[in-house]
């Protein structure tokens, strides 16, 4: 068996072509996680007008109504490492991604809660955005099926 430089070159190009794909997948996951984290930070900090602008699928809910509902809610995302845990990208397309994550929530009397479930993000205007109904459901304490409560000791 002799060395074929042309075949070696083609093999090298093919192998190098796989590296950007893996790096891009990791970058996309980091971009999705950062977008979600930034959205939760706006909510926690009480910047509800900015939060409204960062959300997709707003439907018929006005900014004023959304802001009022969010101000009335006592629930908000936890801070720091408790804010998001176990972030995983389940699927990603050009304009939509589905992620699975545990979100830490505070505000309930005497307990910290977490919500573990899927969230859909939409790519609009060059940014990944959480959906308005997910934020309002979390703020209302309706964390869908996978709601877990941890008592503070």
VENBEL-V843039 format. One record per residue. N is the residue number from 1. SS is DSSP state (~ for helix, > for strand, _ for the rest). PSI is psi in whole degrees, 0 to 359 (999 if undefined). Layout:
BEGIN
N,SS,PSI / N,SS,PSI
END
This chain:
BEGIN
1,_,125 / 2,_,159 / 3,_,127 / 4,_,105 / 5,~,324 / 6,~,316 / 7,~,321 / 8,~,320 / 9,~,315 / 10,~,317 / 11,~,318 / 12,~,316 / 13,~,317 / 14,~,319 / 15,~,319 / 16,~,331 / 17,~,336 / 18,~,333 / 19,~,310 / 20,~,328 / 21,~,314 / 22,~,318 / 23,~,321 / 24,~,320 / 25,~,317 / 26,~,320 / 27,~,317 / 28,~,318 / 29,~,318 / 30,~,321 / 31,~,317 / 32,~,316 / 33,~,319 / 34,~,321 / 35,~,316 / 36,~,319 / 37,~,317 / 38,~,321 / 39,~,315 / 40,~,326 / 41,~,317 / 42,~,318 / 43,~,309 / 44,~,321 / 45,_,355 / 46,_,21 / 47,_,70 / 48,~,329 / 49,~,316 / 50,~,321 / 51,~,315 / 52,~,316 / 53,~,335 / 54,~,355 / 55,_,151 / 56,>,172 / 57,_,53 / 58,_,340 / 59,_,224 / 60,_,0 / 61,_,122 / 62,_,162 / 63,~,318 / 64,~,315 / 65,~,317 / 66,~,313 / 67,~,317 / 68,~,314 / 69,~,320 / 70,~,322 / 71,~,328 / 72,~,338 / 73,_,139 / 74,_,350 / 75,_,139 / 76,>,163 / 77,>,147 / 78,_,167 / 79,_,160 / 80,~,228 / 81,~,343 / 82,~,348 / 83,_,309 / 84,>,133 / 85,>,148 / 86,>,36 / 87,>,126 / 88,>,139 / 89,>,120 / 90,>,319 / 91,>,151 / 92,>,129 / 93,_,183 / 94,_,320 / 95,_,3 / 96,>,142 / 97,>,148 / 98,>,127 / 99,>,158 / 100,>,125 / 101,>,154 / 102,>,123 / 103,>,126 / 104,>,135 / 105,>,145 / 106,>,164 / 107,_,341 / 108,_,149 / 109,_,115 / 110,_,12 / 111,>,155 / 112,>,140 / 113,>,162 / 114,>,153 / 115,>,119 / 116,>,116 / 117,>,181 / 118,>,145 / 119,>,141 / 120,>,136 / 121,>,144 / 122,>,142 / 123,>,108 / 124,>,136 / 125,_,32 / 126,_,9 / 127,>,150 / 128,>,133 / 129,>,138 / 130,>,162 / 131,>,142 / 132,~,317 / 133,~,331 / 134,~,318 / 135,~,314 / 136,~,325 / 137,~,317 / 138,~,318 / 139,~,330 / 140,_,358 / 141,_,5 / 142,_,89 / 143,_,25 / 144,_,211 / 145,_,330 / 146,_,51 / 147,>,131 / 148,>,139 / 149,>,131 / 150,>,126 / 151,>,138 / 152,_,137 / 153,_,999
END
